Amino acid sequence: MEAAHILDLVDAVRNEESKQVTPFLSFAMREWAEAILRKEHLELREEGGFQEAERIRIIIAPWGETLDSLDANISLLWVRAKDPRAQLEHRQILGSLIGLGLRREVLGDIQTGQKGQYIATASEITPYLLDHWTQAGREKINVSLYEDKPDVCPDLGEERRITVNSSRIDAVIANAFGVSRTIAQEWITQGKLRRDGLVVSKADEEVQADEMISCRGQGRIKLLKCTQTRKERVAWQIVLFRSQRH
């Protein structure tokens, strides 16, 4: 049914020449939808409300049309427990939302902030949540619309040292995530890799210090510094941030 709905949106874009937006998509459905949209030669833009969001909405439009992040119709809600001693957990938040009768497709990522939790939602349900969402698990909560940049708790990641034959991006990614070069190259072909926010198109690109490389569904790596080993290999000091999906 989810796939059929996306195909209906594609037809609407083609027949009505108007922008359409998908529900929040799971990782697997996101990959399928991207493949279909590229095959149809339509403009698309992914938005999730957070940087490197796992669950996203795709804005679809006729080829050549300019797309804006606002077209995704995503709201960020800030959720805090009324009891200052309480710590809200992801399962409490998601469980309470499903308990309100909401479908997962209108809900995006849930991320932990310095003073509460943030959740990306479809804007059309925001008024309902502001009026009716009052409890998560056993905790009474305050819910408000958040319009500034959220103070999401940083993921400190895991610092490690990897050695590779060269600084080609496919070699670095393969070593960092513990996969073969072939798989790393497939990720690049599928458009899953971004380098400082830009999609990587070539496996032989050379990486540089201070760059951030992300792989959808796997995580991110921050490149710190590069040195040569005694055996003429390349050693990179990196920070690995594993993907956490909610």
Secondary structure, 3 states (H helix, E strand, C coil): CHHHHHHHHHHHHHHHCCCEECCCECHHHHHHHHHHHHHCCCEEEEECCCCCCCCEEEEEECCCCCCCHHHHCEEEEEEEECCCCCCCCHHHHHHHHHHCCCCHHHEEEEEEECCEEEEEEEHHHHHHHHHHCCEECCEEEEEEECCCCCCECCCCCEEEEEEECCCEHHHHHHHHHCCCHHHHHHHHHCCCEEECCEECCCCCCECCCCCEEEECCCEEEEEEEEEECCCCCEEEEEEEEECCCC
